[in-house]
Amino acid sequence: MRLSSQSLTRFSISSFHSYPNMPSGSNSLMWFRKGLRIHDNPSLEYAAKNSTQVYPVFVIDPHYMKPDPTAFSPGSKLAGLNRIRFLLESLVDLDSSLKKLGSRLLVLHGDPGDVVIRCLKEWDIKKLCFEYDTDPYYQALDAKVQSYAFENSIEVFSPVSHTLFNPVEIIQKNGGNPPMNCLSFSKVAGEPHWLSSSLFTSLSMIPPVGDVRNLEVSDVPTVKQLGYEDTQEEEPPIFKGGESEALRRLKESTKDKEWVAKFEKPNTDPSAFLRPATTMLSPYLKFGCLSSRYMYQCIKEIEKEFKNHTSPPVSLLGQLFWRDFFYTVGFGTPNFDHMRGNKICRQIPWNNDDELLAAWRDARTGFPWIDAIMVQLQKWGWIHHLARHSVACFLTRGDLFIHWEKGRDVFERLLVDSDWAINNGNWLWLSCSSFFYQYHRIYSPVSFGKKYDPTGAYIRHFLPVLKDMPKEYIYEPWTAPLSIQTKANCIIGKDYPKPIISHETASKECKGRMAAAYELNKEKNGMVSDEDLQNLRTRVKDQSQVTGSRRLKQKRPNQITCRRLSSHVWATQAGFHPDPPSSPPATTGCGHPATTTITRPNKQSQGFYGSLSVVSVTPPPLPPPSSFTVVVVSSPMVSTPNQWYDFLEQLATGLRRHRSTSSYPDLREQTPQWNQPNTLNRYLFSSFADSRASRSRVKDSQEPKDEHDDVWLLLKEGQPHKFLGCLQYIMYLEVWTQLDHQTVMVMKMNDIVNGNSSSFMWWNKNPVTLRGKIAINRYHWLHILDALNNQWLQV
């Protein structure tokens, strides 16, 4: 990774080649790319100095600006419409500023390198000025243009003004390597040499534009003139491009000096959208409408007034250091924008799943926090940095395990502030491919957003389909009862997609894959071959159940035909009859009434038998009538287990069989093996289509048999509707009569069938202990059971 002195010389950041015989009063060309401003523009000032005529030029590259109808969002092949619009507005503002100085912006179309070389020829240019750029695209472009200039004795002036520091100088100071964290970068960089200099231009006039001769020059085109349709925006664009707007926003952002001095980026709110929690100046820095050096000076002046101001890397100044840090690492690292050939990047066998990628990109994950962020990204072209963290983690190491380069490309297209070095650097960071390696720290797609916005205002704004969903369900709408969904005018699976994965299972699997990849990189000392990656990919794929237990493949909303079972479930407590529900009767997913049977628990001298809740649901006439029952039991301390089994089976079946198994040929007995070592929870689970109860015991266990080794499951009159998919649960309540607590363990039926033990949901409570009897909190049960019995799964 160390750069040789020859490389540093070849990639000189400041090119200044003068020729002693160059006549005074010659023609200059000011080539604008970024740096679309008048203030702090040393290239423009040098172009105007001792020149008779100055040609300010911007070249519109069709490859970058031409509409691409095949792209997933409005825009060109490389940029979304938000960024193209911002660029055009910035050019209009620049043209206006140049006109105030007696000049104007000359807009040309074509390949930038070819167009600029033609300008140098046609206009007899003796001095070429442009701001230096470290992006690989501009490195190649500049090499082509400078080669022609040097061969034709044209002076080239290309100073550093887009960043705070000269990346080459930083790398040289650091022994030939880029610093690999922001703190070490700031120590190496120190204070900038220009800190006390005036960065506002002293230009009062710019020499006039000369004859453009045979070159076709135009004004700044509109979006429509470039071929884009006149799109009607639901809300006006959040950004207006240009230097004038940039300086206005900088002034507005620094008006509250205490806020500037005490700013801490990690403490800002990613859900704030009415008044965003950061400066939102990044698009203006990206296009150079605002000088990062001038912004640095403004913040420094404010910090002088506050003794206890915050410091980098979390302060506002720190955000500028982060920017320069990524510019320097990107400049000093070959193949920085790829995993392969990138020496600082961990080699990880990412998945290639276009369906999951599209669901993430198009805000169809079924996780409102993630989808709202992606909608904001598409509408605004900007999202808070913690929102970027959330969706990037979700796509890569957190849930979907999709290659960070795929996410990088989506951000590159949609973000107005997308910057080659910063975008790639952040994706390397957030995927734990480089810089940051604590891959076990994952952003929850549910709880992280809830921490900042418990009422879900952010979600309601960007996902109006969920605007009427109660706050209890806004982050997990799939848990809402059908009656709540109906009232909120949002049926999950129809109006809004169900989750495309189980986060609990997916995140666990991703951690395992990351651990395996890290071990491989360590074993190979970073020299991981394509064959090594493929072997690891095959191994972890064989070990995972990504297509079974982890992923719940979603159809697009208009294709969903599943509905969910909805029913109020009431549980009893010892010696207690609950009041009847006051709410209207619940309905099934078919819209038919659901009936609830309350069974009073029984007591015996040796223990508490626990609670039994039976929910019977009657479907519509077609397909044939059926129902199912979920039995919730607790294991008692009894000395005669056979009596207990007989009692429970009699109680659960209602003393009669309505149909036999043979009546339902589509149903079959399933006996999957599930083994979780070192616990008492080792069972063989069986599901039955009729009204039998299944019981299994620990077999071949070295641990003694006790009262918690029995699990009961009953599927009464069993088959799910052929056009419905009811997700059925086992609820296993462990009750210790000798302890002051209870544990409720809930297992999703489909996860049990697939042998997956990672989707457990646990509730640990401390109910009232009444002389050996557990008084179950009725409202606690209502919350759990109501949520669980309203889940569904595509069959």
N, C-alpha and C positions, 0 to 999 in steps of 0.2 A: 504493500500500500504506500510505501515511501516513494515520493516523487523525486526524480533525479534533478540535478541542477539544469540539465538540458531541457527537461520537460517544463520546469518552471520558467525558463527563458522563452521556450516556444509558446507557452500560454501566458505571456506577459499581459498583466491586467491593464497597464496603461501604455498605450502605443503612441509615441510622439516622434514622428520622423520629419525633420525639417531639411530643407535644401537651401544652401547658402545663396544660390543664384536665383531663387524664386523672386519674381518681381512683386513689389508692393502694389496693393490695389487690385489683386487678382480675384477671380470668382471662387466662391466657397459653396459647398453643398452641406447642408445640415440634414442628416438622415435621422428622422425620428422613428423609433421602434417602440421602446418603452420610454420613460422620461418625458411623458406628454405634459410638459409644464414649462413655465418661464422661470419661476424661482429656482434657485440652486441648480442651474443648468450650465455647467462650465463648458460643455460642448457648444451650446448656442452662443455663449459669450465669445468663445474663441473663434467661431465661424464669422461673427460680426466684426471682429477686430481686424483692422487694416484690409478690409475687403471692399471692393467696388460693388459687387452684387452678391447676394446670398439667396440660395435656392433652398427653402425649407421643404422637405419632401417626406411624404409617407406613402408606402407602397402597399396596396391592398392585394394580398395573396389569395387568389381564387381557391387554392387548396385549403386555406383556413376559413374563408368567408363564404364560399359558394354553398347554397342550400343542399342538404343531402336528404332526399325523401325517404331513404331507407333507414335513417337513424332512429333510435328509440324515442327521441324527443326533438322538438323543433330546433333547428340549428344546422351547422355545417357538419362535415365529417369529424372535425376536431373540436368544435366549440358549440355550446348551447346558445340559444338565442339571447338569453340574458346577458351573456358576456359579449356577444357581438354588438348588441344594442348599447351596452356600456362603453365599448370601445368607440363606436361611432359618435356617441354623445361627447366623449372625451376629445375626439378629433374636432368636432364642431366648436367646442370651447377653446381648444388650442388655436384654431383658425381665427376665432374672435379676438383672442389675446394678441396674436401676431399682427392682426390688422390695426390694433391700437398702437403698435410700434412701427407702422408703416410697411408691413409685409403681409404675407398671406401663406396659407398652407397649400402646397401643390400635391394633389392626390393622383397617383398613377396606379395602374392595374397590371398585374403579371407576376412572374417569378421575381422576387425581390432582388436576388443577386444579379440577374440579367438586366433588370430595369435600372438598377443603380449604376452598373457599368456603362450602360448606354447613356445615362445622364452625364456621367463623367466625360464621355466622348463628345456628346452633342453640345454641351454647355461650356466646354473648355475649362473644366474645374481644375484648380490648382491646390485646393485645400478641402479635404473630406473630414467631416467631424461627426462623431456618433458616440453615444454612451456605451461603455463596455458592458457586455453581457456574458455571464458564465454558463448559460444554458447550452447544451450540446448542439441544438439546432442553430443557434447564433454563432457558436464557435465555428461550425462548418461554413456557414454563410459568410461570416467575416473573413475567414481565411481566403475564400474565393475572391471577394472584393478587394481585400488588401493586396493580394498577389498582383492583381491588375494595376492597382494604384502604385505599388512599388516599382513595377516594371515601366511605368509611365511617369515617374518622378512626381507623383502627386503626394503632397503631405497628408498624413493621416494622424488625426488627434482623437484618441479614444480613452477618456479618463474614467476613473471609478466614481460614480455618483449615485448608483442604484442601491448600494449597500453602505453600511457605516464604515466598514474596514475593507482593506485590500486582501482578498482571500490568499493570494500568493504570499504576502507578508506574514499572515497568520501561520500558514503552513511552514514557512521558513523558520519562524520563531519557535515553532513546536518541533523542530528537528526533522522536518520533511514530511510529517504526517499531520492530517487534520486533527484537532482536538475532538475527542469522542463523547464529550458531554458539555452541556452549556456552561457549567461553572468553570471548568478548565478553559473553555473558550474565552470567557470574560476575563480570566486572569491573564491569559496570553495576550489578549487584545489591549487591555488597559484603556486609558482615555483616548479618544480620537484626537488627532492633531489639529483638526479643523474646528474644535469645540468653540473657540472664542472668535471665529471668523464670521463675518456677515455673509449669510447665504442667500440673501435676496439680491436679485440682479440689479446692477447699476445701469443697465441699458435704458436709454430713453427713446432710442430709435434703432431700427435694424436697416442696414443697406437694402435698397429695393431689389425686387426679383427681376432678373434679366429676361431676355427673350427665350421662350421655351422651345422655339424652332419647331422641329417635326414631331416632338413628343406630344402625345395626347394626354392633356391634363384636365382633371375635373374637380368639381367641388366635392365635399364629403357627401357620399351617397346616403340615402335613407335606407332603412331596413327593407322597405317595399321595393326600392330601386335595385337592391341586391337580389331580389327574387323571392323574398319571404312574404307569406300571406299576412294580411293585416289581422293579427290575432287580437281578440277582445280579452282584455285582462279582467279577472274577477276583482282584483285590487291593483292599484297603480304599482309599478316597480318600486321596490324598496330603495334602490340606488339610482342616482342620477350621475352620469359620468362627467368628469372634467375637473380641472384644477380649481376653478372657482368654487365648486361644491366641496371639494376636498378641503380647501382652506376654511370654508364656512363651518364644516363639520369639526375640523380640528379646533377651531375657536370655541365652538359649542361644547365640545368634549372636555376642554381644559378650563371651562368657566368655573366649575366647582373645583377649586384648587385642592381642597382637602380630599375629595374623592380621588383625584389624580395621585396625591402623595400617599394615600393609604390603600391604593388599588392592589388587590391580590387576585390574580387570574383564577386559581383553583376555587376560590370562594364565590365566583360569579354564578349566576343562575342560568342554566341552559334552557329553561322553559320560558324565560322572559321574552315576550315578543311585542307587547304593546310599547314597552320601553326597554330595549335590549340592554343587557348588563355590561356590555363592553363598548368600545369606541366605534366598532364597525368600520374602521378605516382601512381594513386590509385590501379591499378592491382598489382603493386609490394608491396604496403602496405598490400593489402588483403592477399596475400600469404606469407607475411613476407620476401620477397626477399630483401626488404628495411626496415630497422628499423625506425619506426616513431620517436623514441627517437634520433637517429642519425640525421635524417632530421631536427628535432627540434633544435638540437645544431647548425647545419649548418646555419639555418635561423637566429638564435639568434646572431651568430657571425657577420652576415651581417648587421643586424639591429643596431648593436653598431656603425656602421659607418654613420648612417643617423639619425639625430635628429628628423625629422618629418616623421618617418616611420608610416605605417598604423598599426592598432591594431585589435585584435580579436573583433568581430567574422568575419570580412571581410578580414583580412590579411591572408597570407599563414599560419602563426601560428594558426590563427583562424580556418583554415580548419582541422588542427590536433585536435584542441579543439572540433570541431563539431564531429569528429570521436569518441573521447573518451566520449563525452556527450551521444551519442546514445548507445555506449557500456555499459555505466553505467546505463542508463534508462532501456535498454533491460535486463540487468542482474537483476535489482531490481524490475522488473514488471512482475508478473506471467501472462502467456498467452499474452505476448507482441506481438506475431505474429498472433493474432486473434482479431476479433472484440468482439466476445462473451467471457465473462469471463475476459476481459481486463478492469480494472478499470479506466484507463486513456483514454479510447477510447469511443467517442460518438457512440451510437447505432443508426444506420441509415438504413432505409429499401431499400437497394440497389436493383437494377434490376438484374435479371439473364437472360441475353440475349446472348447466345453463338454466334449468327450470328453477332451481333455488336462487340462482343469481338474479333472474328476471323478477321473481317474487320480491326479493329484497329491493331491487332497483325501482320497481313499480309500486312500492308501498302495498304489497299484498302478503305480508308475513303473518298477519293475524295478531301481531303484537302492536297495540295502538301506539305505544311510545316510539317504537322503531318506525312504524309507518308514518306517524305524524312528522317525524324528523325528515323522512325522505320526501314527503309532500312539501314541506317547507323548503327543502333543497331545490326541488323542481320549480317551485313558484318564485322564491326569492333569489336563488342562486347563492345562498349563504346560510350557514347554520353555526351555532355556537360551538366552540371547540370541544366542550364536553358532550355535545350532541354528536359531533364527529367521532368522538371516542366510542360512544355507545353503538352507533351503527357499524363502525369499522370492526369493533370487537365482535359484534354479533355475526358479521359476515365471515370473519376469519377464525380466530382461535376460540371464540366463545361458543358458537352454536353451529354454523353452517360449514365451517372448515373449507371455505372457498379461497382461492389464491388471492393474496393482497393486490396483485397486479390487476386483477379484474375490478376490484373495488376502486383502485387508483384511477383506472380509466373512466369509471362512472363519475368520480369526483372531478377529474380533469375536464370532463365535458360540461358538467352542471354548475360547478362553482365559478362565480364571477371572479373570485380572488385566487383561482387555481394558479399556483406557481410551481414550476417544474421541480425545483429543489425542495420546497416546503411540502408539497403534496407527496412526493416520493418518500421524503424523510418521515413524515407522519405515518404513512402506511407501513413503512418498515418498523416503526416504533410500536404502533398499535397492534400489529400482528405478532409482536414479540419476535420478529425476524432479526432485529438489530436494536441497539441502544437500550432497550428495556426487555428484561428477560423473566419477569415474574408472571409467567403465563397462567398461573393458577388464580390470579386476581382478575376476575371477570365482571363486566358490567351486566347486572341483571336487566333484562328487557322489561321487567315489571317494577321492581322495587327502586331502581335508581331514579327514574323519573318521578315516582311517587314522593320521594324524599324532598324534592323541590316544589312540586305542584300536586298536593294531595287531592285537590278537587278536579284536576284534569282540565283546567282552562286551556292549556296549550293544545291538548289533544282535541278538544271540542272545536277549537278554531281551525285547525288544519285537517281534521277529519269530521266534518259536519254531520256525517252519517251517525256519529256517536254523540252528538251534542245533547241529546236528552237521556243518555244513559246515566243512571245514578252514580255518584262518586265511588260508592263501594265496589262497583264493577267496571269503572271506566278503564282501568289498566288491564283487567282480565274479563272482558265482556262475555267470553265463552262460559264463565261460571254463573252468569245471571240466569235466573229461572225464566222460562219461556214467557210467563206473564209479564215479567219486567221488560224483557226484550220487545214484546208486543207493544207495551205502553211506550217504550222508547223509540218505536218505529224502526227498530234495527234487529233483524233476525240474524243471528250468527250462522254463517254458512250460506246465507242468501244475500243479505244487504252488506255484510262485512265478512271477510274470510275468517275461517277458523285458523288456529295456529298451525304453521307448516311443520313445526317440530315440537317435541317436548323439551323445554329448556333444561329441566333438571337432568334428563338423560343425555341430551346432546352435549351439554357443557362438561359432564363427566367424561364422555367419550373423547371430546376434544382435548381435555387435559391429558388423557392417556396417550393420545397421538402426539401431542407436543412433547411429552416426556420421552417417548420413543425416538422422536426426531432429534431432540437435544442429545440423547445418549449416542445416537448415530454420529452426529457432528463431532461430539467429543472423541468418540472412538476413532474416527477418521481424521481427526485434527483439522476439521474444516474442508478436507479434500473429498467431498462426497460426489460420487459419480452418478450419472443418470441411471445406471444399473442398480446402484445402491438405493436410490430413491424409489425405483420401481419395485424392488424387493421389499422395501419397508412398506410401501403402499399396499402391496398384496398381502403382507402379513397383518397389518392393522385392519385391513378390510375383512379378512377372514375372521378376525377376532371380534369385530364389531357387529352390531345388528342395525346398522344405519338405515337399511331399507325396510326394516321390520319394526323394531320397538322404538327407534328414535324418531323416524320421520312419519308424519301423518300427511301424506301427499294431498294437497288441496286441489280442487278444481277451481276454475275461475268462478266468481260469485254467481254469474248467470247460469252456471251449469250444475250448481249444487242441488241435489234432490233429497238430501238427508234432512231429517228433522230431529228434534231431541225430545226425550221424555221429560215432562214437567209435572211435578207433584209436590205438594207440601207434605213433608214427612214429620210426623210427631213421635217423639220418644217419651217413655215414661220413666219415672224414678220410683224407687222402692216405696210401696204403700201409697202411691200418688197417682191420681187421675188428672191429666192436664185438661185445661179448659179447651173446649172445642174452638177451632180456628174461626176468627171473626171475618177473615177475608173471603171473597167469593171463591167457589170451588176452583181448584186448579184444573188445567186441561192437559191432555197429552199433546205431543207434537202434531197430531192429526186434528186437534181441535175438539176432541171428545173428552167428556168428564173423566177425571181420575178419582178413584175411591181410595180412602185411607182407613185401614183397620188399626185400632189401638188395642193392644193386648196387654193386660195388666200383668206385671211380673209376679212370680211366685217366690216364696221364701221357704227355705228349709233350715233345719237347725244347724247344719254344718256350713252354711255359707249363703251367699247372695246369688241367685240365679241370673241376675242382670236383666237387660231390657231387650224386648223383641219388637221390632217394627216391621209390619207387613204392608207393602204397597202394591195394590192390585190395579192394573191399568187395562182398560178395555179398548181395543182398537176399532176402526171402522169396519163395516161389513166386508169389504174387500181390501186386502186378501183375507183368508179365513180368520175368524176370531182367535185371538191368542192373548196371553198376558204373561207377565213375569213377576216374580216376587224376590225381593232381596231380604234375606234374613240377617239380622244383626244380633249377635249373642255375646255373652261373656261366659268364660269358663268358670264353673264354680269349684269350690273345694268340697268334693263329695267322695265318700268312700265306696260308693256303688256306681261306677261310671255307666254301666249298662242301663241302670234305671234312668240315669240322666239322658242317655241317648234315646231311649224309648220315649221319654217324656217330650224331649225336644222334637223328635220326628213327628210324633202325634200332634204336637202343638203347631208345628210348621206346616204340615200338610193339610190341616183342617179335617183330619180323620177320613179323607176320601180322595180318590183320584178322579180327576175330571176327564183326562185323556191319557192315553198311553204313549210311550215313546214312538211306537210304530205309526202314530197318527201324523208324525212330523218327519217325513223322510229326509228333509233337507238338514236336519239336525244330526249331530253325531257326538259321541262321547270323545272327549279329548283328555289325555292323561300326560301332560308335559312334565318333565323332570325339572325341579328347581332346587338347587342346593346352595345354601349360603353357609359356609363353614363357621365353626366356633360360635354358633348361636343355637338357641332352642328352636328357631324358626326354620326347620327343615321339613318340608312337607311334599307329598305328592298331591297335586290338586286335580280334581276331576270335576267337570261340569256335566250336568245331566239335563236332558230335554224335558223330562217329566217332573213330577212333583216329589221325587225322592230327594233326600238330603244326603250330601256326601260328607264323609268324615275320614280324616287321615291322621296317622300318628307318626311320630318320629320313629324311623327304623334304623337299626344298627347304630344307635347313638351311644357314645361313651358316657353321656350325661344321663342322670336319672330322669325317668318320666315324671312329669308333674302336671298340674291342672291346666297349664297354658299350652299343652301340646296338641290341643284339639282345635281344628278350624272347621267351620260349617259353611257350606254354600248351597243355596237352593235356587234353582231356576224353575219356577212353577209354570206349567202349561207353556213351555218355553220359547217357541221360536220368535225371533224378532220379525217385524214386518219385512216383507221382501223389498219394499221401497223405503224402509226406514232403517236406521242403524242406531240401536240403543247401546250405549256403552254401559255395561253392567259392572257393578263393583262387589267385591267382598269387603265387608267391614269387620274387622276382628278387634274386639274390645277386650283388652287384658285388664282384669280387675283384681287387685291384691287386697283382700279383706284385712290384711295385717299391716298395710302401709297406708300412708296418708296421701296417696296420689293414684292416678290412673293414666293409662296411655292408650290413645286411640291410634291404631295403625290402619291406613287405608291403602288398598292396592288396586290399581286399575286392572280389570279383567284381561284386557288384551296384552298388558305387560306380563301378567302371570303366564298366559298361554305361550308367550315368546321367551319365557325364562328370564325376564329382566327384573331385577330387584332394586333398581335405582330410583324408581318413581314413587317412593314412599312419601306420604305426607303424615307428619306426626303432630299431634296436639298433646302437650303435657300440661295437665291442670292439677289443681289442688282442691278438689271438692270437699265438701263437709264430710267428716267422718262421724258416723253415728253408731258407736259401739259395734264395730265389725261390719257395718253396712255402708256401702258407698252410695251417697246421695248424688246422683248424676245431675249436673246442671242442665236443666231442660232447654234453656235458650242456647247453650253451647251445642247441644245435639241438633237443635233445629237449624242452626247455622251450617253445621257440617253436612247434615243429611240433605238439606235443601239444595246445597251447592252440588253435592256429589250426584244426586239423582237427576240433575239437569245437565249432565254431560252427554255427549253423543259421539259417535264414530262412524265414518263412512265404511260400509260393509263391502 
